[in-house]
Amino acid sequence: MNPFSSLDDFLAMGNHGVYVWSAYGLCLALLAWNALLPMLARRRYLKSLARRLRREDSR
């Protein structure tokens, strides 16, 4: 019942493997970027807020 006779056939995807796996890779990279970007922005915001509070406390 398996349409692929080996792992190589599965990875090749009937000569469409380069397209299929690059699409999966690009999608995974974009999902990771979408998850990482808000975390980095939050970290930058908290650091700038801490700097501003330290500056106000020193006055």
SVG drawing of the C-alpha trace seen along z (x, -y; Angstrom):
<svg xmlns="http://www.w3.org/2000/svg" viewBox="-2 -65 23 67">
<polyline fill="none" stroke="black" stroke-width="0.4" points="0.0,0.0 3.0,-2.3 3.5,-4.4 7.2,-4.8 9.4,-1.8 12.3,-3.4 13.3,-6.4 15.1,-7.8 11.8,-7.6 10.0,-9.3 12.5,-12.2 12.5,-12.5 8.7,-12.7 8.5,-11.6 11.1,-14.2 9.2,-17.0 11.2,-16.6 13.2,-19.7 10.1,-21.8 8.1,-20.0 10.9,-20.0 12.0,-23.6 8.3,-24.6 8.2,-22.8 11.5,-24.4 10.4,-27.9 7.1,-27.4 8.9,-26.2 11.3,-29.1 8.5,-31.6 6.6,-30.0 9.7,-30.1 10.3,-33.8 6.7,-34.6 7.1,-33.0 10.5,-34.6 9.8,-38.2 7.3,-39.1 9.6,-37.6 12.6,-39.7 10.4,-42.8 9.1,-42.2 12.7,-41.8 13.8,-45.0 10.8,-46.8 11.4,-45.5 15.1,-46.6 14.2,-50.1 11.6,-50.3 14.1,-49.3 16.6,-51.8 14.0,-54.6 13.0,-53.7 16.7,-53.6 17.2,-57.0 14.1,-58.4 15.2,-57.0 18.6,-58.6 17.1,-62.1"/>
</svg>
